[in-house]
């Protein structure tokens, strides 16, 4: 049973990756740099009372552009390795570097 | 309400919304108190600067000299200080800037007050630093119309400037990079002094009238001004479409994100009562009109409009209190003396 559970956890981990949560509060990201593995899910939570945005300023990256209402949680899956800078287009003081390894 | 700006539909929408309490969103359950808000407005203790351009008296003197020297312009007649006039709180009092050939530009001259604390420079944020920004207007054909290919050799042959550069930059000759660094270093010294508002924040209850305190509550609460005009410098250094009629794309020219169409930088509100006209396009003549503009939720509804801009349902008394509050942000800033410019023809 234990083995089954371990296997299932492992498979889940392989299939869906892990969730890494970043909080946006007081117009700042809770981390400046985040390290991920390909397939991991980044979850951004807007804990401010203003609208935020997420978009990559690094050209040619996999990251789209997202609008986030106050309180909204935004999941972003990173499928490929690489490094890119993400900003809030509205408040560009908000910057985070996403590093994705294999 | 200012009739020249108010489109009928905006006015109708604002009127209906404000007249129908059922349509209003519920008020936030527990708003922070005035005292909690006050904690967010402490003046900083020092001026920030980048590690690769440390301040020095020599650099600031050189930067000031360059800032006031019209010989950097194509006409020999326009200096940085022509538009960023210290006597007018580092702006020019015009609805829109005047540049080369007395031609009117598209946007208003922004103040330089507290620019050291800024992030992206220019109304549309296209410059990443003050060093990056400072050579822009000098070379822009519509602004100073200067030519670095001529300016740098002239500075290198001018004895007075050679000495000023050598003192500021360890013996270096003038070049484009240290020219930009010197001007940026000077501009970082431009900081608004303590205003009655700052005295109140520091604990002097008698520094501002009660009406201004009520205005401060509205600014942070119901009116939501502080959602963008946040902190001691009253800006989030962010970019928002506030619903002006202007079709200038602003930051949307560079950033392919919906919210950035028609978006411009949140300006500081320091010395705001001294700095008419208002908005990036100078379209409002006075602060009453600005408050009224926000009270009716802007002039143009479009997908990029910042959600913070919406009908506010402020009463005339509320509007007056906000005005009283904004007037407490005026400081008696240090007198600026005109520097002696090195002699020598261009």
HADDOCK unambig.tbl for C-alpha pairs under 7 A between the chains (distance, minus, plus):
assign (segid A and resid 50 and name CA) (segid B and resid 227 and name CA) 6.80 0.50 0.50
assign (segid A and resid 90 and name CA) (segid B and resid 238 and name CA) 5.39 0.50 0.50
assign (segid A and resid 90 and name CA) (segid B and resid 239 and name CA) 5.12 0.50 0.50
assign (segid A and resid 90 and name CA) (segid B and resid 240 and name CA) 6.59 0.50 0.50
assign (segid A and resid 90 and name CA) (segid B and resid 260 and name CA) 6.99 0.50 0.50
assign (segid A and resid 91 and name CA) (segid B and resid 236 and name CA) 6.99 0.50 0.50
assign (segid A and resid 91 and name CA) (segid B and resid 237 and name CA) 6.64 0.50 0.50
assign (segid A and resid 91 and name CA) (segid B and resid 238 and name CA) 4.31 0.50 0.50
assign (segid A and resid 91 and name CA) (segid B and resid 239 and name CA) 6.58 0.50 0.50
assign (segid A and resid 92 and name CA) (segid B and resid 238 and name CA) 6.45 0.50 0.50
assign (segid A and resid 93 and name CA) (segid B and resid 119 and name CA) 6.88 0.50 0.50
